[in-house]
Amino acid sequence: MMHLTQDNYYGKAASEHYFSVSQYKDFMKCEAAALARIRGEYNPPPTRAMLVGGFVDSYFEGTLEAFKHENPAVFTRRKELRSEFRKANEIIGRVQEDPLFMQFMSGEKQKILIFWMFGAPWKMKMDSFSEGICITDLKVVANFRNLPLWRYDLQGAVYQKGAEICGYGRLPFYLAAVTKERLPDLDIFQIPQATLDMALREVEGNMPRFIAVKNGLEKPNGCGVCDYCKSIKRAGIRNYNELLEG
């Protein structure tokens, strides 16, 4: 399998060669957009929410200054941090004060693993890996209520199985979550094993189709509503009453 480093982990060659949780989720949302991203034909810019999460991630990685340099969008024209990233600094200060949160984030940072699973090569990079103890992923979210909507159970299932395949045993998976609310909230969420097992079966069931699409053996389905689908759409004649339904 292709060798991965921090420098080439997110590169086009790695995306073509490996599946990842984010790529799997892309296929779940829209196969056409996922394939276009892999081929380099569609590269949506990061959202502000993604940049805020990356800002906090980079603090734990020890690469915050490099992140600021590589993402000038975090600054105003006066070279001051935008309000969202001042909030990110507040979040960092909040979690620094919490012993349990920092304990779960004290493992090896950004450890890369590659493995073969369900007929395809996979890659993953863990926010905090405590060998023999647990896997922890950092999440900066709007609120805790929406955590299940982002399907972090899929991420936990793949990370747990990947670590097991690589010889680290079956480790519990935790989310170290902090909110972007006016007063940031923070907690550690363990995803139950039964939930991880169910999510892994879901991944296994979907992979034959996604592998076939990625390898050009089957035509990708478009969702019809994402930005990529709208970008390649051609106008058609529709019934006005469709807009009244629902």
Order of alpha helices (4+ residues) and beta strands (2+ residues): alpha-alpha-alpha-alpha-alpha-alpha-alpha-beta-beta-beta-beta-alpha-beta-beta-alpha-alpha
